[in-house]
Amino acid sequence: MTEFEEKKEEKKEEDDDAKRDSRNAKIHGWLTFFLISLGLGATLTVILGFVNFSLSNYDLGLGDWLITTGAACDAILLLGIGFLGMYTTIAFIRYKPNAVALAKAY
């Protein structure tokens, strides 16, 4: 093994150690509060949205297709909010590079 290859191997080991140390950093403080609030808020939004779901809210007297379309759009929106909240929480926990951008989008 040449000297260059040895240095390259040492550099790789140092990079692996640095990654391992950054992964062991714990999530605490305001970020923990934010993630708990985000997870609970998203879950409660979806649950309460479907509990209070009523087709009579979409009846504008313009036909059954409008009732169905409105209810479907509302259901998709509720599921999207829930999915985004849960995915954002999981992204932070797994230290994904897009976690901050997701939190700003939420």
Buried (B, 14 or more C-beta within 10 A) or exposed (E): EEEEEEEEEEEEEEEEEEEEEEEEEEEEEEEEEBBEEBBEBBBEBBEEBEEEEEEEEBEEEEEEEEBEEBBEEBBEEBEEBBEBBBBBBBBBEEEBEEBEEBBEEB
